[in-house]
Amino acid sequence: MKKHSEACPDCETGELHLERYNDEFEYRGQTLTVEGLECLNCDHCGTEIIRPEQIRHGDKLFADARRRADGL
């Protein structure tokens, strides 16, 4: 991922900035929390973009949370 900010593709006015966040989901009767998810947010229009590498990273974090819940 680029270190410098880039222009928002939607409004072309704001800049995209990396945001890290947590999410919760239900799995086998448990509420699991996944920390360290990432997306890009525009500081002008609020557009949220999730790039393919961020999706892959998030998928791994969700899979890790399910494995921990299963005792693996």
N, C-alpha and C positions, 0 to 999 in steps of 0.2 A: 504494500500500500504506500502511496506517496506520502512524504512527510509534510509537504506544503499544502495549503488549502487550494481548492479548485472551485471554479464557478459552478453554480447550480444550473443543471440542464433545463430545469422547468422555468424558473423566473429570470435566469440570466443576470440577476442583480446581486443575489446573496452568494455566500461562500459555504461550501460543505465542510463540516467539521465532524471528526470522529466522536461518537458517543458510545460509551459502554453502559450496559444495563443488565438487569437480572430479570428472569421470567420464572413463573411457576406453572406446573402442569400436573395433572392427575395421572397416576400410573399404579395400577393394581391396588386401588383404594388408598393410595398415599399421595400427598401433595409434595412434589419434589421441586426444589429450587435450583435453577441453573444460573450461575454467575458468570460474568465475563463475556456476554454476547455483545456484538458490535454492529453499528450501522453508521451511516453518514446522514447528518441533518443540516438543512439549510438554515442559516441564521436570519434569513429574511422572510421566506415564505413557509418554512416549516416542513418542506418536502423531506421525506425519509427514504433513503436509498440503501439497499442491502446488496452488496457486490457478491459475485459468486464465491470468492474466497472467504467472505464473512459467513455465507450460508454453509459452506463446508465446515468451517470452524464451529459454527453453532450446532450443526448436525452431530459433530463429534462430542460436543459438550452434553447434548441431550442423551446420546447413546451411553456416555460415561455415567450419567446420572441413573439411567435405567439399570446398567450393570451393577452399580453400587447398591441400588435398591434390591437387586436380586442376589446380593452377597458375592458377587464375582469380583 
